[in-house]
Amino acid sequence: MIKGITWIRPVGSAAQFDRLVSFFSALGFAQGRSWDQPAERPGVAGRGRPFLAPLGNLELIDGEPPTMKTHLLVEVTEVDAVHEVAHRWLKQHEAEDRISTVAETHWKSRLFTAEPVPGFTVAFWAWSEPLRGKPVALEGDLSAEGMRFALVVARWNAVITERLLAGALDALLRSGARREQIEIARVPGSWEIPAAARKLAATGAFDAVIALGCLLRGETAHYEAIYNEVARGIGQSQQETGVPHSFGVLTCETLEQALDRAGLKGGNKGFESAAAAIEMVSLSRKIEEKAQGGMAAHA
Ligand code: DLZ
């Protein structure tokens, strides 16, 4: 399963590296997990500073080669605002002449290029047409930066739920959440999830609650009754507190089926639940923002 693309771009010197890190940080890129490799043996020393974007793609082109000086294109939502930030940065770093103006392209977009260090050019662009590249619908992003999460994990069937928890944490941390903004609460079984979820949501300290559990039909007396109540309770907590709750409670026939859905073959429901929680927090923030600006104005 493909997870992402990393296009490694070595830079010429330590000074240029620091300068580029400063430039990309100034533009508001989220930083990924950086690495520093000491020179234990020749040829291995180095530093890496990944910069993250909500979307990435590798685009192969057959036809006219691009006329730009770079193959590094960053799509942005407000190209003029980004131009202003980049221009300010370059001015502060005495490289004001290494930024172009924002210009129309032949592909219905507006673009500028900046060269924070000589030979390293990056193009920033945005679609000119209002509906191109912009979601027609309100849609949440998958950046968890600055979000606070509570995870409620059932101990029953821990062999499964611990994997769900690992998947959920993986999704949150890789999406930019900070570990100190994640609270993990353990409960005896799935039955207890709604009460704990409700309590956590009601504190107001979390942007979303992620419920993780595993119910096995074959081994659970009154399976339907427990399942219905857990689903209803989590839904009710979400509706009554207004805090998004994601449902990561597996309901499977067998342990084998559950293992498949906890990272073995069929993805990891914990990861998916965390991604859903991030998206819902982002969406609800956007809805609130739009409501403040007047929904009708955007209709
Ligand atoms: C009792 C029980 C049973 C039989 N099966 C499960 C299960 O498959 N998954 C789960 O999360 N919990 C199970 N439980 C425990 C209940 O959820 C609950 O924790 C206990 O009944 C104590 O209230």
Boltz pocket constraint, residues with backbone or C-beta under 6 A from the ligand:
constraints:
  - pocket:
      binder: B
      contacts: [[A, 154], [A, 156], [A, 157], [A, 188], [A, 189], [A, 190], [A, 191], [A, 192], [A, 213], [A, 214], [A, 215], [A, 216], [A, 217], [A, 219], [A, 220], [A, 221], [A, 226]]
      max_distance: 6.0
